[in-house]
Amino acid sequence: MQTPPHDDEKRQFVSLLGQLGLGRAGERVAFVDAFLGHEEHHTADGWQKLMRRRGLNMDLDFVVENLELLTRLGMATKREFEGAAARYEHQHLGEHHDHMICTACGAIEEFCSPELERLQEEVARQHGFHHLRHRMQIYGLCKKCLARHPGAKRLTEASTGERVRVEQLPRGEQAAARLMAMGISKGVEMDVLSAGHGPMVVAVRGTRLALGCGEADKILVRRADG
């Protein structure tokens, strides 16, 4: 008879929980049972909402505590993407994958490239470096956002002298709030004064602003006359 998916991991968790002597064991096991049944990347808030849909009314602190516990036990991975709250996902032993993150909608796509893995090992070997682990994160625009915003491009792709209109701000709340405090919001037009050499300089409503390349790369724009 085939063992149901995740039953082995659940038994391992129960055993580890007993060794650690943590309280609220029943609630923790219920949390793990729900967690192991999903392969999505969720923030702590997202996992709390998922638990509530399963009938588990857990406060956010307890959810975070369990997510950090699972991370410690190697059953979850904590992913920290630029400008966004940390996300947690199920970690499978012996498996590794990297991520592509859409800076417009926040979608996360997993990928695995054996060729890339071999190249990283070779680079480490050439430098006499013992490779233990790595994290690859590629930021850009997903297919859906490219289709939703035809003709749009990243601000870093704009040229000096070009006038552009902001189509989409970064998804991260902190990054978006910082830009809005500078006067950069969706629909605003700005002139690109300097591009291609260090920080980009733009003019917004008569004010010159400098934007780091990483920051500018997450702003989606189109030609103002487009």
N, CA and C atoms as a LAMMPS dump frame, in Angstrom:
ITEM: TIMESTEP
0
ITEM: NUMBER OF ATOMS
678
ITEM: BOX BOUNDS ff ff ff
-5.0000000000000000e+02 5.0000000000000000e+02
-5.0000000000000000e+02 5.0000000000000000e+02
-5.0000000000000000e+02 5.0000000000000000e+02
ITEM: ATOMS id mol type element x y z
1 1 1 N 0.847 -1.193 0
2 1 2 C 0 0 0
3 1 3 C 0.885 1.247 0
4 2 1 N 0.616 2.18 -0.919
5 2 2 C 1.448 3.378 -1.05
6 2 3 C 1.185 4.355 0.093
7 3 1 N 2.281 4.919 0.612
8 3 2 C 2.156 5.883 1.697
9 3 3 C 1.585 7.193 1.156
10 4 1 N 0.545 7.758 1.782
11 4 2 C -0.021 9.027 1.313
12 4 3 C 1.053 10.117 1.291
13 5 1 N 0.953 11.068 0.36
14 5 2 C 1.939 12.139 0.271
15 5 3 C 2.114 12.869 1.602
16 6 1 N 3.341 13.137 1.949
17 6 2 C 3.717 13.934 3.121
18 6 3 C 3.554 13.219 4.458
19 7 1 N 3.05 11.99 4.472
20 7 2 C 2.871 11.298 5.752
21 7 3 C 4.21 11.089 6.46
22 8 1 N 5.251 10.767 5.694
23 8 2 C 6.572 10.563 6.294
24 8 3 C 7.069 11.857 6.939
25 9 1 N 6.903 12.96 6.228
26 9 2 C 7.34 14.255 6.775
27 9 3 C 6.549 14.606 8.026
28 10 1 N 5.262 14.304 8.01
29 10 2 C 4.431 14.599 9.172
30 10 3 C 4.895 13.794 10.372
31 11 1 N 5.217 12.505 10.139
32 11 2 C 5.716 11.667 11.24
33 11 3 C 7.055 12.196 11.758
34 12 1 N 7.904 12.637 10.854
35 12 2 C 9.189 13.21 11.265
36 12 3 C 8.975 14.452 12.12
37 13 1 N 8.009 15.278 11.723
38 13 2 C 7.729 16.497 12.486
39 13 3 C 7.241 16.156 13.884
40 14 1 N 6.337 15.192 13.989
41 14 2 C 5.81 14.795 15.304
42 14 3 C 6.947 14.308 16.198
43 15 1 N 7.863 13.537 15.621
44 15 2 C 9.008 13.029 16.387
45 15 3 C 9.905 14.18 16.851
46 16 1 N 10.201 15.113 15.936
47 16 2 C 11.047 16.254 16.289
48 16 3 C 10.365 17.149 17.317
49 17 1 N 9.059 17.289 17.19
50 17 2 C 8.3 18.115 18.131
51 17 3 C 8.41 17.547 19.532
52 18 1 N 8.344 16.233 19.646
53 18 2 C 8.478 15.596 20.948
54 18 3 C 9.853 15.807 21.54
55 19 1 N 10.896 15.757 20.689
56 19 2 C 12.262 15.96 21.167
57 19 3 C 12.484 17.397 21.625
58 20 1 N 11.83 18.338 20.946
59 20 2 C 12.005 19.751 21.293
60 20 3 C 11.177 20.138 22.515
61 21 1 N 10.139 19.358 22.807
62 21 2 C 9.315 19.619 23.975
63 21 3 C 8.491 20.886 23.89
64 22 1 N 8.028 21.223 22.691
65 22 2 C 7.23 22.437 22.519
66 22 3 C 5.763 22.18 22.833
67 23 1 N 5.103 23.19 23.346
68 23 2 C 3.693 23.077 23.669
69 23 3 C 2.805 23.25 22.456
70 24 1 N 1.491 23.145 22.679
71 24 2 C 0.474 23.298 21.64
72 24 3 C 0.744 22.329 20.49
73 25 1 N 1.142 21.118 20.837
74 25 2 C 1.542 20.113 19.845
75 25 3 C 0.422 19.821 18.846
76 26 1 N -0.794 19.688 19.333
77 26 2 C -1.908 19.374 18.442
78 26 3 C -2.118 20.437 17.38
79 27 1 N -2.042 21.709 17.795
80 27 2 C -2.219 22.813 16.851
81 27 3 C -1.072 22.865 15.845
82 28 1 N 0.129 22.567 16.327
83 28 2 C 1.297 22.595 15.434
84 28 3 C 1.212 21.488 14.386
85 29 1 N 0.765 20.333 14.795
86 29 2 C 0.625 19.225 13.849
87 29 3 C -0.449 19.554 12.817
88 30 1 N -1.545 20.17 13.26
89 30 2 C -2.606 20.575 12.33
90 30 3 C -2.072 21.602 11.336
91 31 1 N -1.233 22.521 11.82
92 31 2 C -0.626 23.524 10.945
93 31 3 C 0.246 22.856 9.892
94 32 1 N 1.091 21.931 10.339
95 32 2 C 2.004 21.24 9.422
96 32 3 C 1.227 20.423 8.404
97 33 1 N 0.165 19.787 8.824
98 33 2 C -0.651 18.986 7.915
99 33 3 C -1.184 19.854 6.778
100 34 1 N -1.627 21.07 7.117
101 34 2 C -2.124 21.992 6.089
102 34 3 C -0.98 22.545 5.252
103 35 1 N 0.13 22.875 5.89
104 35 2 C 1.281 23.468 5.194
105 35 3 C 1.842 22.509 4.142
106 36 1 N 1.987 21.247 4.499
107 36 2 C 2.597 20.276 3.596
108 36 3 C 1.745 19.988 2.371
109 37 1 N 0.469 20.342 2.444
110 37 2 C -0.428 20.081 1.319
111 37 3 C -0.433 21.177 0.275
112 38 1 N 0.414 22.187 0.443
113 38 2 C 0.447 23.306 -0.505
114 38 3 C 1.881 23.575 -0.946
115 39 1 N 2.037 23.94 -2.212
116 39 2 C 3.361 24.199 -2.766
117 39 3 C 3.547 25.661 -3.162
118 40 1 N 2.63 26.529 -2.738
119 40 2 C 2.731 27.936 -3.102
120 40 3 C 3.732 28.677 -2.212
121 41 1 N 4.098 29.893 -2.651
122 41 2 C 4.919 30.797 -1.849
123 41 3 C 3.963 31.789 -1.187
124 42 1 N 3.866 31.741 0.142
125 42 2 C 2.957 32.654 0.845
126 42 3 C 3.724 33.432 1.92
127 43 1 N 3.262 34.652 2.177
128 43 2 C 3.744 35.395 3.334
129 43 3 C 3.098 34.786 4.569
130 44 1 N 3.538 35.228 5.741
131 44 2 C 2.91 34.736 6.979
132 44 3 C 1.419 35.058 6.977
133 45 1 N 1.054 36.253 6.501
134 45 2 C -0.364 36.624 6.404
135 45 3 C -1.113 35.662 5.493
136 46 1 N -0.467 35.322 4.373
137 46 2 C -1.099 34.406 3.426
138 46 3 C -1.323 33.033 4.022
139 47 1 N -0.339 32.547 4.783
140 47 2 C -0.498 31.241 5.424
141 47 3 C -1.583 31.294 6.493
142 48 1 N -1.672 32.425 7.195
143 48 2 C -2.721 32.546 8.207
144 48 3 C -4.105 32.464 7.559
145 49 1 N -4.27 33.139 6.426
146 49 2 C -5.551 33.103 5.719
147 49 3 C -5.86 31.69 5.233
148 50 1 N -4.835 30.996 4.752
149 50 2 C -5.032 29.627 4.289
150 50 3 C -5.462 28.729 5.447
151 51 1 N -4.838 28.932 6.613
152 51 2 C -5.204 28.134 7.789
153 51 3 C -6.661 28.386 8.181
154 52 1 N -7.075 29.638 8.096
155 52 2 C -8.458 29.961 8.459
156 52 3 C -9.446 29.294 7.504
157 53 1 N -9.069 29.206 6.22
158 53 2 C -9.942 28.515 5.269
159 53 3 C -10.036 27.036 5.597
160 54 1 N -9.017 26.525 6.283
161 54 2 C -9.034 25.117 6.713
162 54 3 C -9.696 24.958 8.078
163 55 1 N -10.226 26.057 8.617
164 55 2 C -10.897 26.002 9.911
165 55 3 C -9.955 26.122 11.094
166 56 1 N -8.707 26.547 10.857
167 56 2 C -7.72 26.693 11.923
168 56 3 C -7.54 28.179 12.232
169 57 1 N -8.148 28.623 13.315
170 57 2 C -8.08 30.042 13.675
171 57 3 C -6.847 30.297 14.541
172 58 1 N -5.732 30.581 13.877
173 58 2 C -4.459 30.801 14.564
174 58 3 C -4.056 32.269 14.449
175 59 1 N -3.565 32.827 15.555
176 59 2 C -3.105 34.215 15.493
177 59 3 C -1.8 34.28 14.701
178 60 1 N -1.499 35.469 14.191
179 60 2 C -0.368 35.639 13.285
180 60 3 C 0.957 35.284 13.944
181 61 1 N 1.126 35.623 15.214
182 61 2 C 2.382 35.311 15.908
183 61 3 C 2.633 33.808 15.958
184 62 1 N 1.566 33.049 16.175
185 62 2 C 1.7 31.585 16.233
186 62 3 C 2.018 31.021 14.843
187 63 1 N 1.429 31.62 13.807
188 63 2 C 1.719 31.193 12.434
189 63 3 C 3.186 31.444 12.11
190 64 1 N 3.67 32.644 12.442
191 64 2 C 5.072 32.973 12.193
192 64 3 C 5.994 32.036 12.972
193 65 1 N 5.636 31.763 14.217
194 65 2 C 6.44 30.863 15.054
195 65 3 C 6.565 29.484 14.403
196 66 1 N 5.464 28.993 13.862
197 66 2 C 5.488 27.679 13.228
198 66 3 C 6.255 27.694 11.906
199 67 1 N 6.118 28.771 11.153
200 67 2 C 6.863 28.886 9.898
201 67 3 C 8.364 28.925 10.159
202 68 1 N 8.766 29.666 11.189
203 68 2 C 10.184 29.729 11.532
204 68 3 C 10.674 28.378 12.068
205 69 1 N 9.804 27.676 12.791
206 69 2 C 10.154 26.346 13.289
207 69 3 C 10.368 25.382 12.121
208 70 1 N 9.467 25.401 11.15
209 70 2 C 9.602 24.536 9.983
210 70 3 C 10.861 24.876 9.184
211 71 1 N 11.19 26.157 9.126
212 71 2 C 12.417 26.573 8.445
213 71 3 C 13.628 26.011 9.174
214 72 1 N 13.604 26.095 10.492
215 72 2 C 14.695 25.567 11.316
216 72 3 C 14.853 24.056 11.127
217 73 1 N 13.732 23.362 10.958
218 73 2 C 13.753 21.904 10.821
219 73 3 C 14.006 21.454 9.382
220 74 1 N 14.176 22.406 8.472
221 74 2 C 14.446 22.053 7.08
222 74 3 C 13.232 21.571 6.317
223 75 1 N 12.041 21.906 6.802
224 75 2 C 10.813 21.499 6.118
225 75 3 C 10.19 22.662 5.362
226 76 1 N 10.716 23.856 5.589
227 76 2 C 10.256 25.052 4.875
228 76 3 C 11.475 25.886 4.51
229 77 1 N 11.312 26.688 3.493
230 77 2 C 12.353 27.626 3.086
231 77 3 C 11.781 29.03 3.162
232 78 1 N 12.536 29.931 3.754
233 78 2 C 12.121 31.328 3.856
234 78 3 C 12.747 32.093 2.697
235 79 1 N 11.917 32.681 1.853
236 79 2 C 12.382 33.426 0.694
237 79 3 C 12.168 34.91 0.925
238 80 1 N 13.216 35.686 0.777
239 80 2 C 13.122 37.14 0.957
240 80 3 C 13.434 37.804 -0.375
241 81 1 N 12.378 38.261 -1.05
242 81 2 C 12.509 38.908 -2.332
243 81 3 C 12.523 40.42 -2.148
244 82 1 N 13.202 41.114 -3.051
245 82 2 C 13.371 42.563 -2.925
246 82 3 C 12.025 43.282 -2.808
247 83 1 N 11.958 44.182 -1.826
248 83 2 C 10.794 45.053 -1.69
249 83 3 C 9.51 44.35 -1.284
250 84 1 N 9.587 43.14 -0.774
251 84 2 C 8.38 42.401 -0.411
252 84 3 C 8.578 41.653 0.9
253 85 1 N 7.469 41.33 1.54
254 85 2 C 7.525 40.572 2.791
255 85 3 C 8.055 39.17 2.524
256 86 1 N 8.703 38.581 3.51
257 86 2 C 9.251 37.229 3.372
258 86 3 C 8.141 36.234 3.062
259 87 1 N 8.476 35.264 2.226
260 87 2 C 7.54 34.205 1.876
261 87 3 C 8.128 32.857 2.284
262 88 1 N 7.249 31.924 2.582
263 88 2 C 7.673 30.596 3.018
264 88 3 C 7.092 29.557 2.061
265 89 1 N 7.9 28.551 1.75
266 89 2 C 7.428 27.474 0.893
267 89 3 C 7.917 26.134 1.419
268 90 1 N 7.242 25.088 1.013
269 90 2 C 7.594 23.727 1.403
270 90 3 C 8.958 23.372 0.82
271 91 1 N 9.849 22.86 1.648
272 91 2 C 11.171 22.435 1.186
273 91 3 C 11.218 20.92 1.091
274 92 1 N 11.554 20.424 -0.094
275 92 2 C 11.678 18.987 -0.315
276 92 3 C 13.144 18.592 -0.218
277 93 1 N 13.44 17.566 0.545
278 93 2 C 14.818 17.133 0.698
279 93 3 C 15.403 16.712 -0.655
280 94 1 N 16.627 17.17 -0.913
281 94 2 C 17.329 16.776 -2.135
282 94 3 C 16.903 17.533 -3.37
283 95 1 N 15.995 18.502 -3.224
284 95 2 C 15.545 19.27 -4.383
285 95 3 C 15.963 20.73 -4.243
286 96 1 N 16.213 21.357 -5.392
287 96 2 C 16.568 22.782 -5.391
288 96 3 C 15.967 23.44 -6.628
289 97 1 N 15.47 24.65 -6.454
290 97 2 C 14.997 25.424 -7.593
291 97 3 C 15.243 26.898 -7.325
292 98 1 N 15.245 27.676 -8.395
293 98 2 C 15.443 29.121 -8.295
294 98 3 C 14.159 29.824 -8.708
295 99 1 N 14.198 31.15 -8.706
296 99 2 C 12.958 31.895 -8.904
297 99 3 C 13.107 33.061 -9.884
298 100 1 N 12.029 33.289 -10.632
299 100 2 C 11.876 34.492 -11.436
300 100 3 C 10.712 35.272 -10.833
301 101 1 N 10.951 36.551 -10.538
302 101 2 C 9.956 37.37 -9.853
303 101 3 C 9.533 38.523 -10.737
304 102 1 N 8.239 38.655 -10.969
305 102 2 C 7.725 39.765 -11.77
306 102 3 C 7.638 41.01 -10.901
307 103 1 N 8.307 42.081 -11.321
308 103 2 C 8.317 43.304 -10.526
309 103 3 C 7.03 44.104 -10.674
310 104 1 N 6.18 43.728 -11.635
311 104 2 C 4.922 44.44 -11.822
312 104 3 C 3.795 43.838 -11.01
313 105 1 N 3.597 42.512 -11.095
314 105 2 C 2.47 41.879 -10.393
315 105 3 C 2.888 41.045 -9.193
316 106 1 N 4.194 40.784 -9.043
317 106 2 C 4.672 40.021 -7.896
318 106 3 C 4.623 38.518 -8.084
319 107 1 N 4.22 38.041 -9.266
320 107 2 C 4.16 36.601 -9.515
321 107 3 C 5.55 35.985 -9.382
322 108 1 N 5.594 34.775 -8.835
323 108 2 C 6.858 34.061 -8.635
324 108 3 C 6.8 32.753 -9.415
325 109 1 N 7.779 32.566 -10.275
326 109 2 C 7.839 31.352 -11.076
327 109 3 C 9.107 30.582 -10.743
328 110 1 N 8.942 29.311 -10.435
329 110 2 C 10.091 28.463 -10.107
330 110 3 C 10.72 27.906 -11.38
331 111 1 N 12.037 27.732 -11.35
332 111 2 C 12.693 27.063 -12.467
333 111 3 C 13.925 26.329 -11.955
334 112 1 N 14.342 25.327 -12.706
335 112 2 C 15.546 24.574 -12.37
336 112 3 C 16.33 24.355 -13.65
337 113 1 N 17.596 24.725 -13.642
338 113 2 C 18.449 24.58 -14.817
339 113 3 C 19.689 23.778 -14.442
340 114 1 N 19.745 22.494 -14.814
341 114 2 C 20.941 21.686 -14.532
342 114 3 C 22.21 22.319 -15.094
343 115 1 N 22.085 22.948 -16.259
344 115 2 C 23.251 23.593 -16.871
345 115 3 C 23.763 24.731 -15.995
346 116 1 N 22.828 25.531 -15.455
347 116 2 C 23.198 26.626 -14.571
348 116 3 C 23.817 26.096 -13.282
349 117 1 N 23.275 25.002 -12.76
350 117 2 C 23.821 24.401 -11.541
351 117 3 C 25.258 23.951 -11.772
352 118 1 N 25.502 23.305 -12.914
353 118 2 C 26.864 22.84 -13.229
354 118 3 C 27.825 24.012 -13.381
355 119 1 N 27.353 25.093 -14.01
356 119 2 C 28.192 26.266 -14.212
357 119 3 C 28.599 26.891 -12.882
358 120 1 N 27.659 26.962 -11.944
359 120 2 C 27.967 27.535 -10.64
360 120 3 C 28.98 26.682 -9.889
361 121 1 N 28.828 25.38 -9.976
362 121 2 C 29.795 24.481 -9.347
363 121 3 C 31.177 24.66 -9.964
364 122 1 N 31.222 24.826 -11.285
365 122 2 C 32.497 24.995 -11.971
366 122 3 C 33.161 26.315 -11.594
367 123 1 N 32.371 27.389 -11.507
368 123 2 C 32.915 28.691 -11.1
369 123 3 C 33.484 28.605 -9.686
370 124 1 N 32.75 27.948 -8.783
371 124 2 C 33.23 27.787 -7.411
372 124 3 C 34.533 26.99 -7.394
373 125 1 N 34.601 25.918 -8.19
374 125 2 C 35.803 25.079 -8.243
375 125 3 C 37.005 25.871 -8.761
376 126 1 N 36.791 26.689 -9.785
377 126 2 C 37.876 27.475 -10.359
378 126 3 C 38.467 28.461 -9.353
379 127 1 N 37.628 28.899 -8.43
380 127 2 C 38.082 29.858 -7.417
381 127 3 C 38.477 29.173 -6.111
382 128 1 N 38.527 27.841 -6.115
383 128 2 C 38.893 27.114 -4.908
384 128 3 C 37.89 27.289 -3.791
385 129 1 N 36.626 27.442 -4.171
386 129 2 C 35.561 27.724 -3.204
387 129 3 C 34.689 26.493 -3.034
388 130 1 N 34.439 26.125 -1.782
389 130 2 C 33.573 24.971 -1.512
390 130 3 C 32.123 25.434 -1.49
391 131 1 N 31.384 25.072 -2.502
392 131 2 C 30.009 25.519 -2.687
393 131 3 C 29.054 24.73 -1.786
394 132 1 N 28.353 25.427 -0.914
395 132 2 C 27.377 24.776 -0.038
396 132 3 C 25.954 24.971 -0.541
397 133 1 N 25.61 26.19 -0.894
398 133 2 C 24.259 26.489 -1.367
399 133 3 C 24.293 27.81 -2.125
400 134 1 N 23.227 28.102 -2.835
401 134 2 C 23.139 29.378 -3.531
402 134 3 C 21.672 29.769 -3.673
403 135 1 N 21.459 31.013 -4.063
404 135 2 C 20.103 31.506 -4.289
405 135 3 C 20.111 32.382 -5.538
406 136 1 N 19.344 31.991 -6.524
407 136 2 C 19.245 32.733 -7.77
408 136 3 C 17.867 33.368 -7.865
409 137 1 N 17.819 34.687 -8.042
410 137 2 C 16.555 35.395 -8.19
411 137 3 C 16.659 36.305 -9.414
412 138 1 N 15.786 36.088 -10.382
413 138 2 C 15.776 36.888 -11.598
414 138 3 C 14.54 37.78 -11.568
415 139 1 N 14.743 39.096 -11.656
416 139 2 C 13.644 40.054 -11.613
417 139 3 C 13.36 40.578 -13.014
418 140 1 N 12.087 40.707 -13.336
419 140 2 C 11.707 41.207 -14.656
420 140 3 C 10.196 41.251 -14.784
421 141 1 N 9.698 41.077 -16.002
422 141 2 C 8.267 41.127 -16.262
423 141 3 C 7.795 39.771 -16.773
424 142 1 N 6.702 39.274 -16.2
425 142 2 C 6.163 37.983 -16.616
426 142 3 C 5.381 38.136 -17.922
427 143 1 N 5.036 37.016 -18.528
428 143 2 C 4.316 37.027 -19.803
429 143 3 C 2.987 37.759 -19.69
430 144 1 N 2.271 37.538 -18.594
431 144 2 C 0.958 38.159 -18.437
432 144 3 C 1.064 39.677 -18.377
433 145 1 N 2.072 40.191 -17.648
434 145 2 C 2.224 41.642 -17.541
435 145 3 C 2.67 42.248 -18.869
436 146 1 N 3.526 41.537 -19.593
437 146 2 C 3.945 42.024 -20.906
438 146 3 C 2.752 42.089 -21.853
439 147 1 N 1.86 41.09 -21.75
440 147 2 C 0.671 41.085 -22.597
441 147 3 C -0.329 42.151 -22.155
442 148 1 N -0.389 42.399 -20.844
443 148 2 C -1.332 43.375 -20.298
444 148 3 C -0.895 44.801 -20.598
445 149 1 N 0.417 45.01 -20.755
446 149 2 C 0.957 46.35 -20.999
447 149 3 C 1.774 46.357 -22.291
448 150 1 N 1.12 46.171 -23.439
449 150 2 C 1.882 46.155 -24.696
450 150 3 C 2.589 47.483 -24.919
451 151 1 N 3.837 47.414 -25.321
452 151 2 C 4.609 48.629 -25.557
453 151 3 C 5.293 49.16 -24.31
454 152 1 N 4.998 48.534 -23.154
455 152 2 C 5.62 48.986 -21.909
456 152 3 C 7.033 48.418 -21.797
457 153 1 N 7.845 49.058 -20.977
458 153 2 C 9.226 48.626 -20.76
459 153 3 C 9.671 49.09 -19.388
460 154 1 N 10.802 48.579 -18.945
461 154 2 C 11.362 49.025 -17.675
462 154 3 C 11.985 50.404 -17.858
463 155 1 N 11.968 51.195 -16.815
464 155 2 C 12.523 52.543 -16.895
465 155 3 C 13.991 52.509 -17.313
466 156 1 N 14.72 51.477 -16.903
467 156 2 C 16.133 51.374 -17.263
468 156 3 C 16.334 51.177 -18.762
469 157 1 N 15.269 50.834 -19.482
470 157 2 C 15.375 50.663 -20.933
471 157 3 C 15.09 51.954 -21.687
472 158 1 N 14.69 52.996 -20.953
473 158 2 C 14.423 54.29 -21.587
474 158 3 C 15.743 54.996 -21.909
475 159 1 N 15.695 55.893 -22.869
476 159 2 C 16.896 56.608 -23.314
477 159 3 C 16.914 58.042 -22.802
478 160 1 N 18.108 58.607 -22.716
479 160 2 C 18.255 60 -22.329
480 160 3 C 17.477 60.881 -23.306
481 161 1 N 16.692 61.797 -22.761
482 161 2 C 15.889 62.692 -23.591
483 161 3 C 14.476 62.195 -23.85
484 162 1 N 14.2 60.959 -23.458
485 162 2 C 12.873 60.383 -23.694
486 162 3 C 11.893 60.827 -22.617
487 163 1 N 10.659 61.08 -23.036
488 163 2 C 9.593 61.404 -22.083
489 163 3 C 8.719 60.173 -21.928
490 164 1 N 8.537 59.715 -20.699
491 164 2 C 7.791 58.487 -20.449
492 164 3 C 6.68 58.718 -19.433
493 165 1 N 5.722 57.796 -19.45
494 165 2 C 4.612 57.824 -18.498
495 165 3 C 4.686 56.564 -17.643
496 166 1 N 4.535 56.723 -16.335
497 166 2 C 4.61 55.574 -15.423
498 166 3 C 3.38 54.691 -15.603
499 167 1 N 3.637 53.423 -15.888
500 167 2 C 2.578 52.446 -16.113
501 167 3 C 2.325 51.599 -14.868
502 168 1 N 3.387 51.263 -14.14
503 168 2 C 3.266 50.369 -12.979
504 168 3 C 4.425 50.607 -12.029
505 169 1 N 4.119 50.748 -10.736
506 169 2 C 5.147 50.866 -9.709
507 169 3 C 5.525 49.471 -9.209
508 170 1 N 6.655 49.351 -8.498
509 170 2 C 7.015 48.047 -7.923
510 170 3 C 5.909 47.559 -7.001
511 171 1 N 5.79 46.243 -6.89
512 171 2 C 4.726 45.662 -6.065
513 171 3 C 4.984 45.862 -4.571
514 172 1 N 6.229 45.861 -4.145
515 172 2 C 6.545 45.995 -2.731
516 172 3 C 6.022 47.291 -2.145
517 173 1 N 5.358 47.214 -1.008
518 173 2 C 4.735 48.396 -0.408
519 173 3 C 5.752 49.472 -0.061
520 174 1 N 6.898 49.085 0.504
521 174 2 C 7.897 50.07 0.896
522 174 3 C 8.478 50.772 -0.312
523 175 1 N 8.809 50.006 -1.356
524 175 2 C 9.383 50.6 -2.565
525 175 3 C 8.384 51.543 -3.22
526 176 1 N 7.126 51.124 -3.321
527 176 2 C 6.099 51.965 -3.942
528 176 3 C 5.867 53.232 -3.12
529 177 1 N 5.839 53.099 -1.799
530 177 2 C 5.61 54.26 -0.93
531 177 3 C 6.741 55.274 -1.063
532 178 1 N 7.971 54.788 -1.17
533 178 2 C 9.116 55.69 -1.332
534 178 3 C 9.008 56.486 -2.636
535 179 1 N 8.649 55.799 -3.71
536 179 2 C 8.536 56.476 -5.001
537 179 3 C 7.392 57.485 -4.997
538 180 1 N 6.287 57.115 -4.384
539 180 2 C 5.144 58.03 -4.329
540 180 3 C 5.472 59.259 -3.502
541 181 1 N 6.286 59.088 -2.454
542 181 2 C 6.709 60.227 -1.645
543 181 3 C 7.597 61.172 -2.456
544 182 1 N 8.251 60.638 -3.484
545 182 2 C 9.097 61.444 -4.364
546 182 3 C 8.292 62.094 -5.492
547 183 1 N 7 61.754 -5.559
548 183 2 C 6.147 62.319 -6.598
549 183 3 C 5.988 61.422 -7.804
550 184 1 N 6.49 60.184 -7.722
551 184 2 C 6.389 59.243 -8.833
552 184 3 C 5.243 58.277 -8.553
553 185 1 N 4.184 58.378 -9.329
554 185 2 C 3.021 57.511 -9.164
555 185 3 C 2.511 57.103 -10.542
556 186 1 N 1.598 56.171 -10.564
557 186 2 C 1.06 55.681 -11.831
558 186 3 C 0.42 56.822 -12.61
559 187 1 N 0.765 56.94 -13.892
560 187 2 C 0.207 57.978 -14.755
561 187 3 C 1.048 59.228 -14.858
562 188 1 N 2.007 59.369 -13.953
563 188 2 C 2.871 60.562 -13.97
564 188 3 C 3.845 60.5 -15.15
565 189 1 N 4.05 61.635 -15.802
566 189 2 C 5.025 61.708 -16.891
567 189 3 C 6.336 62.264 -16.359
568 190 1 N 7.427 61.772 -16.902
569 190 2 C 8.737 62.274 -16.485
570 190 3 C 9.703 62.233 -17.648
571 191 1 N 10.675 63.132 -17.591
572 191 2 C 11.706 63.23 -18.615
573 191 3 C 12.967 62.537 -18.118
574 192 1 N 13.537 61.689 -18.962
575 192 2 C 14.774 61.004 -18.623
576 192 3 C 15.937 61.931 -18.975
577 193 1 N 16.63 62.431 -17.965
578 193 2 C 17.728 63.364 -18.165
579 193 3 C 19.063 62.659 -18.337
580 194 1 N 19.211 61.504 -17.695
581 194 2 C 20.477 60.77 -17.776
582 194 3 C 20.2 59.286 -17.592
583 195 1 N 20.678 58.484 -18.557
584 195 2 C 20.475 57.044 -18.493
585 195 3 C 21.724 56.329 -18.974
586 196 1 N 21.967 55.154 -18.41
587 196 2 C 23.068 54.325 -18.894
588 196 3 C 24.368 54.463 -18.141
589 197 1 N 24.496 55.434 -17.26
590 197 2 C 25.738 55.631 -16.505
591 197 3 C 25.402 55.894 -15.043
592 198 1 N 25.44 54.867 -14.239
593 198 2 C 25.136 55.021 -12.819
594 198 3 C 23.667 55.287 -12.598
595 199 1 N 23.29 55.967 -11.502
596 199 2 C 21.894 56.243 -11.194
597 199 3 C 21.218 57.014 -12.333
598 200 1 N 19.955 56.713 -12.564
599 200 2 C 19.2 57.455 -13.571
600 200 3 C 18.728 58.769 -12.971
601 201 1 N 18.747 59.819 -13.773
602 201 2 C 18.252 61.129 -13.338
603 201 3 C 17.032 61.446 -14.18
604 202 1 N 15.924 61.714 -13.502
605 202 2 C 14.678 62.037 -14.199
606 202 3 C 14.121 63.349 -13.654
607 203 1 N 13.272 63.968 -14.439
608 203 2 C 12.591 65.19 -14.012
609 203 3 C 11.111 64.889 -13.877
610 204 1 N 10.576 65.142 -12.694
611 204 2 C 9.166 64.89 -12.405
612 204 3 C 8.548 66.156 -11.848
613 205 1 N 7.578 66.699 -12.572
614 205 2 C 6.891 67.922 -12.122
615 205 3 C 7.881 69.03 -11.775
616 206 1 N 8.9 69.185 -12.616
617 206 2 C 9.862 70.257 -12.432
618 206 3 C 10.951 69.991 -11.413
619 207 1 N 11.004 68.756 -10.879
620 207 2 C 12.017 68.396 -9.886
621 207 3 C 12.909 67.289 -10.427
622 208 1 N 14.224 67.477 -10.287
623 208 2 C 15.167 66.443 -10.713
624 208 3 C 15.343 65.406 -9.6
625 209 1 N 15.288 64.147 -9.98
626 209 2 C 15.408 63.056 -9.017
627 209 3 C 16.41 62.026 -9.528
628 210 1 N 17.155 61.427 -8.605
629 210 2 C 18.091 60.351 -8.955
630 210 3 C 17.507 59.026 -8.466
631 211 1 N 17.502 58.044 -9.352
632 211 2 C 16.972 56.72 -9.016
633 211 3 C 18.047 55.674 -9.251
634 212 1 N 18.28 54.828 -8.26
635 212 2 C 19.23 53.743 -8.431
636 212 3 C 18.763 52.803 -9.532
637 213 1 N 19.701 52.142 -10.184
638 213 2 C 19.344 51.247 -11.29
639 213 3 C 18.397 50.14 -10.842
640 214 1 N 18.619 49.586 -9.642
641 214 2 C 17.741 48.539 -9.14
642 214 3 C 16.323 49.041 -8.95
643 215 1 N 16.201 50.265 -8.469
644 215 2 C 14.89 50.871 -8.243
645 215 3 C 14.209 51.18 -9.576
646 216 1 N 14.975 51.78 -10.501
647 216 2 C 14.421 52.149 -11.807
648 216 3 C 14.007 50.922 -12.606
649 217 1 N 14.71 49.821 -12.399
650 217 2 C 14.437 48.601 -13.154
651 217 3 C 13.073 48.02 -12.818
652 218 1 N 12.52 48.403 -11.675
653 218 2 C 11.234 47.854 -11.241
654 218 3 C 10.054 48.765 -11.6
655 219 1 N 10.336 49.882 -12.272
656 219 2 C 9.269 50.807 -12.686
657 219 3 C 8.938 50.544 -14.142
658 220 1 N 7.67 50.26 -14.401
659 220 2 C 7.216 49.984 -15.76
660 220 3 C 6.71 51.276 -16.383
661 221 1 N 7.208 51.602 -17.581
662 221 2 C 6.833 52.849 -18.245
663 221 3 C 6.515 52.596 -19.722
664 222 1 N 5.961 53.615 -20.379
665 222 2 C 5.798 53.611 -21.83
666 222 3 C 6.05 55.031 -22.321
667 223 1 N 6.349 55.172 -23.592
668 223 2 C 6.552 56.509 -24.15
669 223 3 C 5.321 57.351 -23.897
670 224 1 N 5.538 58.606 -23.496
671 224 2 C 4.415 59.48 -23.146
672 224 3 C 3.513 59.752 -24.343
673 225 1 N 4.045 59.635 -25.547
674 225 2 C 3.23 59.841 -26.734
675 225 3 C 2.708 58.55 -27.319
676 226 1 N 2.937 57.409 -26.545
677 226 2 C 2.536 56.092 -27.051
678 226 3 C 1.091 55.771 -26.763
